[in-house]
Amino acid sequence: MKRIKRKQLKGDEFVTTVHKIVRFVKERAKELVALSVLFFVIIVVFAGVRIVKGQSRERQSRLLAQILDLRSGLDSHPENEAKLEALAGGREFSRMVYLLLANYWVEKGDDAKAKTFLEKMPEDKKDILYYQAQDLLAQILSRQKDYDKAINIYKKIDGENPKAYSLDVILFHLAEVHEKKGELAEALTLYKRVQDEFPQTYYSFEASQKARELEAKK
């Protein structure tokens, strides 16, 4: 009898529990449906974002390959320059395009043409390509004997102290501009600064050589 009663009690508990669950589902039907829909939407959005990112990376890879291909064929296909400029208008790879074109014209010995591309470099994102372009622009200005503009560019970069670009390069080039301008004391100070702040680097070695030469001229 006791076993039968225990079975009945367990059966009653089970039935009661089932009824509670059914009643809860009925009462919360709208909320549960909403949660299910929300969960489904989250999954779809998450999957969609991953797909879009994948497509974006693929598109960027294709665009980058196109840019490099156009640049490599620039000698035999001068019309590629206009195509590269058109791609730069999209701004996604504008820094790279302008820097590639500037380097191309520097290699050809046309600093004036190179300068036109470097001056188009957007300033809204100061990454490594931006600072490479600024460095190259200052070198061109120095060759054109526009020393003050070159010095201002280098001093501005020095003040920004960018993590995206090696400052020893900037300081060494700045020292060279002062030296060309005849400001030997300023040049010597900068060469020594490169030695002190950036030991064991290529430019530190070059700066020590330059410093010895300037000190010998005193």
Backbone as JSON, one array per atom type, in Angstrom:
{
  "sequence": "MKRIKRKQLKGDEFVTTVHKIVRFVKERAKELVALSVLFFVIIVVFAGVRIVKGQSRERQSRLLAQILDLRSGLDSHPENEAKLEALAGGREFSRMVYLLLANYWVEKGDDAKAKTFLEKMPEDKKDILYYQAQDLLAQILSRQKDYDKAINIYKKIDGENPKAYSLDVILFHLAEVHEKKGELAEALTLYKRVQDEFPQTYYSFEASQKARELEAKK",
  "N": [[0.82, -1.22, 0.0], [1.89, 1.23, 0.84], [3.83, 1.55, -1.1], [2.25, 1.86, -3.35], [0.91, 4.22, -2.71], [3.08, 5.96, -2.64], [3.84, 5.91, -5.31], [1.55, 6.99, -6.42], [1.65, 9.55, -5.3], [4.06, 10.49, -6.44], [3.26, 10.39, -9.07], [1.2, 12.26, -9.02], [2.7, 14.54, -8.4], [4.26, 14.75, -10.69], [2.3, 15.17, -12.64], [1.24, 17.56, -11.68], [3.47, 19.23, -11.93], [3.82, 19.21, -14.7], [1.43, 20.43, -15.46], [1.86, 22.96, -14.35], [4.0, 23.81, -15.89], [2.84, 23.86, -18.44], [0.81, 25.76, -17.97], [2.45, 27.97, -17.39], [3.78, 28.31, -19.82], [1.61, 28.93, -21.45], [0.75, 31.31, -20.27], [2.98, 32.9, -20.61], [3.4, 32.96, -23.28], [3.59, 34.92, -25.35], [5.84, 36.39, -24.49], [7.81, 34.37, -24.57], [7.81, 33.69, -27.25], [8.64, 36.11, -28.32], [11.22, 36.26, -27.19], [12.39, 34.06, -28.45], [12.3, 34.87, -31.11], [13.93, 37.13, -30.9], [16.35, 35.96, -30.16], [16.83, 34.46, -32.45], [17.09, 36.53, -34.33], [19.41, 37.77, -33.34], [21.3, 35.76, -33.82], [21.17, 35.66, -36.63], [21.95, 38.28, -37.31], [24.55, 38.31, -36.23], [25.76, 36.31, -37.77], [25.43, 37.51, -40.24], [27.03, 39.81, -39.99], [29.56, 38.64, -39.81], [29.75, 37.5, -42.34], [29.63, 39.79, -43.96], [31.96, 41.1, -43.1], [33.82, 39.24, -43.98], [33.39, 39.39, -46.74], [34.09, 42.04, -47.1], [36.82, 42.03, -46.46], [37.69, 40.4, -48.52], [37.05, 41.96, -50.72], [38.7, 44.18, -50.24], [41.19, 42.96, -50.49], [41.18, 42.3, -53.19], [41.1, 44.87, -54.3], [43.5, 45.96, -53.36], [45.34, 44.27, -54.65], [44.81, 45.02, -57.26], [45.67, 47.7, -57.25], [48.46, 47.4, -56.76], [49.14, 45.96, -59.01], [48.57, 47.78, -61.06], [50.45, 49.75, -60.4], [52.88, 48.37, -60.79], [52.88, 48.09, -63.51], [53.21, 50.6, -64.5], [55.32, 51.82, -65.92], [55.25, 50.78, -68.54], [52.63, 51.27, -69.13], [51.45, 54.18, -69.1], [48.91, 55.2, -68.75], [47.95, 54.04, -66.52], [48.36, 55.65, -64.36], [46.26, 57.52, -64.18], [44.22, 55.74, -63.61], [45.0, 54.8, -61.12], [44.82, 57.17, -59.64], [42.08, 57.5, -59.72], [41.25, 55.35, -58.17], [42.31, 56.18, -55.76], [40.58, 58.17, -55.14], [38.54, 56.91, -53.85], [39.41, 56.74, -51.27], [39.9, 54.65, -49.5], [42.29, 53.31, -49.9], [43.83, 55.51, -50.33], [46.12, 56.79, -49.22], [48.14, 54.91, -49.68], [48.11, 54.79, -52.51], [48.79, 57.46, -53.28], [51.33, 57.63, -52.14], [52.69, 55.58, -53.48], [52.62, 56.57, -56.11], [54.03, 58.95, -55.75], [56.57, 58.0, -54.96], [57.21, 56.69, -57.31], [57.57, 58.83, -59.12], [59.67, 60.15, -57.89], [61.68, 58.28, -58.24], [61.89, 58.54, -60.96], [63.06, 60.96, -61.09], [61.55, 63.25, -61.03], [60.79, 65.46, -58.99], [58.94, 67.51, -58.65], [56.55, 66.54, -59.71], [56.16, 64.37, -58.04], [55.77, 65.7, -55.66], [53.25, 66.85, -55.97], [51.51, 64.73, -55.57], [52.11, 63.95, -52.96], [51.24, 66.12, -51.52], [48.55, 65.79, -51.59], [47.94, 64.0, -49.71], [45.73, 62.72, -47.33], [44.98, 64.06, -44.07], [43.5, 63.1, -42.04], [43.92, 60.65, -40.89], [46.61, 59.68, -39.27], [48.75, 57.63, -40.01], [51.37, 55.13, -40.57], [51.86, 55.34, -43.32], [51.12, 57.96, -43.84], [53.08, 59.4, -42.41], [55.38, 58.52, -43.71], [54.93, 59.68, -46.17], [55.01, 62.4, -45.47], [57.66, 62.61, -44.61], [59.02, 62.05, -47.02], [58.08, 64.2, -48.54], [59.25, 66.37, -47.17], [61.94, 65.81, -47.66], [62.02, 66.23, -50.41], [61.4, 68.97, -50.49], [63.67, 69.91, -49.21], [65.64, 69.27, -51.09], [64.85, 71.0, -53.02], [65.69, 73.28, -51.94], [63.98, 74.56, -50.22], [64.17, 75.06, -47.37], [63.04, 75.95, -44.92], [60.32, 75.16, -44.97], [60.62, 72.41, -45.05], [61.88, 71.98, -42.59], [59.85, 72.8, -40.86], [57.93, 70.8, -41.3], [59.27, 68.53, -40.3], [59.68, 69.3, -37.64], [57.08, 69.46, -36.75], [56.29, 66.78, -36.87], [58.06, 65.74, -35.0], [57.06, 66.98, -32.72], [54.6, 65.71, -32.54], [55.36, 63.18, -31.95], [55.05, 60.43, -33.05], [53.83, 57.08, -32.72], [53.68, 55.48, -34.8], [55.8, 55.78, -36.49], [59.34, 55.81, -36.9], [61.13, 57.89, -34.86], [63.83, 58.54, -34.87], [64.59, 58.55, -37.53], [63.27, 60.81, -38.49], [64.44, 62.87, -36.94], [67.12, 62.66, -37.72], [66.95, 63.31, -40.46], [65.97, 65.88, -40.19], [68.17, 67.11, -38.98], [69.94, 66.93, -41.11], [68.75, 68.73, -42.92], [69.06, 71.17, -41.53], [71.84, 71.24, -41.58], [72.36, 71.47, -44.34], [71.24, 73.94, -44.71], [73.07, 75.48, -43.48], [73.04, 75.8, -40.79], [74.8, 74.81, -38.57], [75.19, 74.38, -35.82], [72.64, 73.75, -34.85], [72.21, 71.44, -36.33], [74.23, 69.76, -35.32], [73.41, 69.47, -32.65], [71.05, 68.0, -33.02], [72.01, 65.67, -34.25], [73.47, 64.62, -32.15], [71.4, 64.2, -30.38], [70.02, 62.14, -31.63], [71.93, 60.13, -31.31], [71.95, 59.9, -28.5], [69.25, 59.31, -27.76], [68.48, 57.22, -29.36], [70.22, 54.83, -29.33], [72.27, 52.2, -30.76], [71.02, 51.96, -33.22], [70.68, 52.17, -36.82], [70.58, 54.84, -37.72], [71.65, 56.12, -35.53], [74.33, 55.4, -35.65], [75.02, 56.61, -38.1], [74.52, 59.25, -37.37], [76.49, 59.68, -35.44], [78.77, 59.65, -37.01], [78.29, 61.9, -38.6], [78.23, 63.88, -36.63], [80.88, 63.87, -35.71], [82.16, 64.82, -38.0], [81.1, 67.43, -38.18], [82.0, 68.54, -35.78], [84.69, 68.53, -36.28], [84.89, 70.59, -38.03], [84.77, 72.87, -36.57]],
  "CA": [[0.0, 0.0, 0.0], [2.76, 2.41, 0.92], [4.47, 1.73, -2.4], [1.23, 2.39, -4.27], [0.69, 5.63, -2.37], [4.26, 6.75, -3.07], [3.75, 6.02, -6.77], [0.48, 7.96, -6.71], [2.16, 10.89, -4.97], [5.02, 10.89, -7.48], [2.49, 10.64, -10.28], [0.52, 13.55, -8.83], [3.72, 15.59, -8.5], [4.63, 14.87, -12.1], [1.17, 15.81, -13.34], [1.19, 18.95, -11.22], [4.6, 19.94, -12.54], [3.5, 19.37, -16.13], [0.38, 21.45, -15.54], [2.49, 24.25, -14.08], [4.8, 24.19, -17.06], [1.9, 24.2, -19.51], [0.19, 27.04, -17.61], [3.48, 29.01, -17.52], [4.01, 28.54, -21.26], [0.43, 29.64, -21.98], [0.73, 32.68, -19.74], [4.15, 33.64, -21.11], [3.57, 32.58, -24.69], [4.06, 36.07, -26.13], [7.22, 36.71, -24.1], [8.7, 33.32, -25.04], [7.93, 33.84, -28.71], [9.48, 37.3, -28.55], [12.61, 35.9, -26.88], [12.85, 33.16, -29.5], [12.53, 35.71, -32.29], [15.09, 37.97, -30.62], [17.52, 35.07, -30.21], [17.03, 34.14, -33.87], [17.59, 37.74, -34.97], [20.8, 37.95, -32.92], [22.1, 34.79, -34.56], [21.21, 36.08, -38.03], [22.78, 39.49, -37.39], [25.93, 37.92, -35.98], [26.23, 35.6, -38.96], [25.51, 38.5, -41.32], [28.21, 40.65, -39.77], [30.74, 37.84, -40.16], [29.76, 37.37, -43.8], [29.97, 41.11, -44.51], [33.37, 41.32, -42.84], [34.57, 38.37, -44.88], [33.27, 39.98, -48.08], [34.85, 43.3, -47.09], [38.23, 41.68, -46.55], [37.93, 39.88, -49.87], [37.0, 43.11, -51.64], [39.9, 44.96, -50.01], [42.31, 42.21, -51.06], [41.13, 42.47, -54.65], [41.44, 46.26, -54.61], [44.93, 46.11, -53.11], [46.03, 43.57, -55.74], [44.63, 45.85, -58.45], [46.55, 48.86, -57.09], [49.85, 46.98, -56.94], [49.29, 45.56, -60.41], [48.63, 49.02, -61.85], [51.74, 50.4, -60.12], [53.98, 47.61, -61.39], [52.84, 48.26, -64.97], [53.16, 52.03, -64.81], [56.33, 52.19, -66.93], [54.79, 50.41, -69.89], [51.25, 51.75, -69.31], [51.3, 55.48, -68.42], [47.5, 55.47, -68.44], [47.67, 53.48, -65.2], [48.4, 56.73, -63.37], [44.89, 58.03, -64.03], [43.43, 54.7, -62.95], [45.39, 54.81, -59.71], [44.23, 58.37, -59.03], [40.65, 57.25, -59.57], [41.12, 54.47, -57.0], [42.62, 56.99, -54.57], [39.4, 58.97, -54.83], [37.72, 56.14, -52.92], [40.0, 57.05, -49.98], [40.2, 53.47, -48.7], [43.72, 53.09, -50.06], [44.34, 56.75, -50.91], [47.49, 57.03, -48.77], [49.02, 54.0, -50.4], [48.17, 55.18, -53.92], [49.55, 58.69, -53.4], [52.72, 57.35, -51.8], [53.25, 54.79, -54.58], [52.83, 57.47, -57.24], [55.11, 59.88, -55.39], [57.83, 57.25, -55.05], [57.46, 56.43, -58.74], [58.1, 60.03, -59.77], [60.98, 60.41, -57.31], [62.58, 57.37, -58.95], [62.07, 59.09, -62.3], [63.75, 62.24, -60.98], [60.61, 64.37, -61.15], [60.35, 65.82, -57.64], [57.76, 68.38, -58.72], [55.36, 65.68, -59.91], [56.01, 63.6, -56.79], [55.27, 66.63, -54.64], [51.8, 67.06, -56.16], [50.79, 63.6, -54.97], [52.33, 63.97, -51.51], [50.43, 67.21, -50.94], [47.16, 65.34, -51.57], [47.79, 63.0, -48.64], [44.76, 63.11, -46.29], [45.55, 64.2, -42.73], [42.54, 62.66, -41.02], [44.43, 59.44, -40.26], [48.07, 59.8, -39.3], [49.35, 56.31, -39.87], [52.74, 55.04, -41.06], [51.91, 55.83, -44.69], [51.07, 59.42, -43.77], [54.38, 59.92, -41.98], [56.32, 58.27, -44.79], [54.68, 60.71, -47.18], [55.5, 63.67, -44.95], [59.12, 62.52, -44.64], [59.43, 62.18, -48.41], [57.79, 65.58, -48.95], [60.28, 67.23, -46.58], [63.19, 65.55, -48.39], [61.9, 66.92, -51.7], [61.52, 70.41, -50.21], [65.08, 70.17, -48.91], [66.37, 69.25, -52.37], [64.46, 72.22, -53.74], [66.24, 74.38, -51.11], [62.92, 75.19, -49.44], [64.57, 74.47, -46.09], [62.15, 76.3, -43.81], [59.13, 74.3, -45.03], [61.05, 71.06, -44.66], [62.12, 72.01, -41.14], [58.54, 72.87, -40.18], [57.3, 69.47, -41.38], [59.96, 67.63, -39.37], [59.42, 69.73, -36.26], [55.69, 69.09, -36.43], [56.29, 65.34, -36.6], [58.77, 65.57, -33.73], [56.12, 67.38, -31.66], [53.54, 64.71, -32.44], [56.0, 61.97, -31.41], [54.18, 59.33, -33.47], [54.22, 55.68, -32.47], [53.6, 54.78, -36.09], [56.97, 56.06, -37.32], [60.57, 55.92, -36.1], [61.5, 59.3, -34.7], [65.25, 58.74, -35.18], [64.65, 58.88, -38.96], [62.83, 62.21, -38.62], [65.45, 63.76, -36.34], [68.31, 62.63, -38.57], [66.65, 64.09, -41.66], [65.88, 67.28, -39.76], [69.55, 67.56, -38.81], [70.51, 67.1, -42.45], [68.23, 69.97, -43.5], [69.77, 72.27, -40.87], [73.21, 71.24, -42.08], [72.32, 72.03, -45.69], [70.92, 75.37, -44.58], [74.22, 76.16, -42.87], [72.82, 75.93, -39.35], [75.58, 73.66, -38.12], [74.99, 74.14, -34.39], [71.36, 73.04, -34.72], [72.4, 70.1, -36.88], [75.04, 68.99, -34.38], [72.55, 69.15, -31.51], [70.12, 66.95, -33.43], [72.77, 64.43, -34.45], [73.78, 64.08, -30.81], [70.14, 63.73, -29.8], [69.77, 60.81, -32.21], [72.85, 59.23, -30.63], [71.56, 59.71, -27.1], [67.9, 58.77, -27.58], [68.26, 56.02, -30.18], [71.47, 54.09, -29.49], [72.23, 50.88, -31.39], [70.24, 51.96, -34.46], [71.43, 52.59, -38.01], [70.69, 56.3, -37.76], [72.55, 56.52, -34.45], [75.68, 55.25, -36.19], [75.2, 57.67, -39.09], [74.55, 60.53, -36.66], [77.8, 59.82, -34.79], [79.7, 60.0, -38.08], [78.0, 63.3, -38.97], [78.62, 64.73, -35.5], [82.34, 63.99, -35.73], [82.5, 65.68, -39.13], [80.77, 68.82, -37.84], [82.89, 68.99, -34.7], [86.0, 68.75, -36.89], [84.84, 71.85, -38.77], [84.76, 74.01, -35.63]],
  "C": [[0.85, 1.27, 0.0], [3.42, 2.69, -0.42], [3.49, 2.34, -3.4], [0.99, 3.87, -4.02], [1.85, 6.51, -2.84], [4.22, 6.96, -4.59], [2.69, 7.05, -7.17], [0.95, 9.38, -6.44], [3.13, 11.4, -6.03], [4.31, 11.21, -8.78], [1.77, 11.98, -10.21], [1.5, 14.71, -8.98], [4.1, 15.84, -9.96], [3.55, 15.61, -12.89], [1.08, 17.28, -12.98], [2.28, 19.79, -11.88], [4.34, 20.21, -14.02], [2.47, 20.46, -16.32], [0.95, 22.85, -15.33], [3.28, 24.75, -15.29], [3.9, 24.63, -18.2], [1.27, 25.56, -19.25], [1.17, 28.2, -17.79], [3.72, 29.36, -18.99], [2.83, 29.3, -21.85], [0.44, 31.1, -21.55], [1.85, 33.53, -20.35], [4.41, 33.4, -22.59], [4.17, 33.73, -25.51], [5.52, 36.4, -25.82], [8.21, 35.68, -24.65], [8.9, 33.39, -26.56], [8.84, 35.02, -29.05], [10.95, 37.0, -28.3], [13.21, 34.99, -27.96], [13.19, 33.94, -30.76], [13.79, 36.55, -32.11], [16.39, 37.16, -30.74], [17.86, 34.73, -31.67], [17.63, 35.34, -34.61], [19.05, 37.98, -34.63], [21.72, 37.02, -33.69], [22.28, 35.22, -36.02], [22.12, 37.3, -38.21], [24.25, 39.16, -37.23], [26.53, 37.22, -37.21], [26.39, 36.57, -40.13], [26.73, 39.38, -41.21], [29.48, 39.92, -40.18], [30.87, 37.7, -41.67], [30.2, 38.67, -44.45], [31.45, 41.41, -44.31], [34.24, 40.49, -43.78], [34.56, 38.92, -46.3], [34.08, 41.26, -48.18], [36.34, 43.02, -47.21], [38.59, 41.19, -47.95], [37.97, 41.02, -50.88], [38.25, 43.96, -51.5], [41.13, 44.28, -50.6], [42.36, 42.37, -52.56], [41.56, 43.87, -55.06], [42.94, 46.5, -54.44], [45.75, 45.46, -54.23], [45.95, 44.39, -57.03], [45.57, 47.06, -58.41], [48.01, 48.49, -57.36], [50.12, 46.57, -58.38], [49.41, 46.79, -61.31], [49.97, 49.73, -61.65], [52.89, 49.68, -60.81], [54.02, 47.79, -62.91], [52.88, 49.7, -65.42], [54.15, 52.45, -65.89], [55.83, 51.92, -68.34], [53.37, 50.89, -70.19], [51.04, 53.05, -68.54], [49.86, 55.81, -68.03], [47.1, 54.91, -67.07], [47.65, 54.56, -64.11], [47.01, 57.28, -63.1], [44.0, 57.02, -63.32], [43.74, 54.64, -61.46], [44.79, 56.01, -58.98], [42.74, 58.18, -58.8], [40.39, 56.35, -58.36], [41.39, 55.24, -55.71], [41.43, 57.83, -54.17], [38.45, 58.25, -53.88], [38.19, 56.24, -51.49], [40.39, 55.82, -49.16], [41.7, 53.18, -48.72], [44.4, 54.35, -50.6], [45.79, 57.02, -50.5], [48.49, 56.17, -49.53], [49.2, 54.43, -51.85], [49.03, 56.42, -54.09], [51.03, 58.47, -53.12], [53.4, 56.54, -52.91], [53.55, 55.68, -55.79], [53.96, 58.46, -56.97], [56.47, 59.21, -55.5], [58.21, 56.97, -56.5], [58.12, 57.63, -59.4], [59.44, 60.47, -59.16], [62.03, 59.54, -58.0], [62.88, 57.88, -60.36], [62.77, 60.44, -62.29], [62.86, 63.45, -61.12], [60.03, 64.69, -59.77], [59.08, 66.65, -57.65], [56.48, 67.56, -58.87], [55.1, 64.86, -58.65], [55.37, 64.46, -55.71], [53.76, 66.83, -54.75], [50.98, 65.94, -55.52], [50.93, 63.61, -53.44], [51.47, 65.04, -50.83], [48.94, 66.86, -50.91], [46.88, 64.38, -50.41], [46.8, 63.46, -47.57], [45.4, 63.14, -44.9], [44.64, 63.66, -41.64], [42.98, 61.38, -40.31], [45.95, 59.43, -40.38], [48.72, 58.45, -38.98], [50.76, 56.31, -40.45], [52.87, 55.57, -42.49], [51.9, 57.35, -44.73], [52.44, 59.98, -43.42], [55.47, 59.63, -43.01], [56.19, 59.33, -45.88], [55.21, 62.07, -46.73], [57.03, 63.72, -44.96], [59.64, 62.73, -46.06], [59.19, 63.6, -48.93], [58.85, 66.53, -48.42], [61.63, 67.03, -47.28], [63.18, 66.26, -49.74], [62.07, 68.43, -51.52], [62.97, 70.78, -49.91], [65.92, 70.2, -50.2], [66.06, 70.47, -53.2], [64.91, 73.49, -53.01], [65.15, 75.17, -50.38], [63.07, 74.65, -48.0], [63.58, 74.73, -44.97], [60.89, 75.42, -43.79], [59.47, 72.88, -44.6], [61.25, 70.97, -43.16], [60.8, 72.02, -40.38], [57.83, 71.52, -40.18], [57.93, 68.54, -40.35], [59.72, 68.01, -37.91], [58.0, 69.38, -35.82], [55.6, 67.61, -36.09], [56.95, 65.05, -35.26], [57.84, 65.91, -32.56], [55.01, 66.37, -31.46], [54.05, 63.4, -31.85], [55.2, 60.71, -31.77], [54.73, 57.96, -33.12], [54.3, 54.91, -33.78], [54.84, 54.97, -36.95], [58.18, 56.27, -36.42], [61.05, 57.36, -36.04], [62.98, 59.54, -35.0], [65.44, 59.1, -36.66], [64.34, 60.36, -39.16], [63.9, 63.17, -38.1], [66.72, 63.8, -37.18], [68.1, 63.47, -39.82], [66.52, 65.58, -41.35], [67.27, 67.87, -39.58], [70.21, 67.81, -40.16], [70.04, 68.4, -43.1], [68.92, 71.18, -42.87], [71.2, 72.37, -41.37], [73.29, 71.85, -43.47], [72.06, 73.53, -45.67], [72.08, 76.17, -44.0], [74.09, 76.37, -41.38], [73.48, 74.73, -38.65], [75.38, 73.34, -36.64], [73.7, 73.35, -34.14], [71.49, 71.61, -35.22], [73.17, 69.22, -35.91], [74.22, 68.56, -33.16], [71.61, 67.99, -31.83], [70.84, 65.62, -33.66], [73.09, 63.78, -33.1], [72.52, 63.55, -30.12], [69.79, 62.34, -30.32], [70.66, 59.77, -31.53], [72.38, 58.88, -29.22], [70.24, 58.96, -26.94], [67.67, 57.46, -28.34], [69.56, 55.26, -30.41], [71.23, 52.73, -30.17], [71.33, 50.82, -32.63], [71.14, 52.42, -35.62], [71.66, 54.09, -38.01], [71.56, 56.84, -36.63], [74.0, 56.45, -34.92], [75.97, 56.36, -37.19], [75.32, 59.03, -38.41], [75.9, 60.75, -35.98], [78.87, 60.21, -35.8], [79.55, 61.48, -38.45], [78.45, 64.26, -37.87], [80.13, 64.93, -35.48], [82.8, 64.93, -36.84], [82.25, 67.15, -38.81], [81.69, 69.36, -36.74], [84.29, 69.27, -35.23], [86.05, 70.08, -37.64], [84.91, 73.08, -37.86], [86.13, 74.68, -35.6]]
}
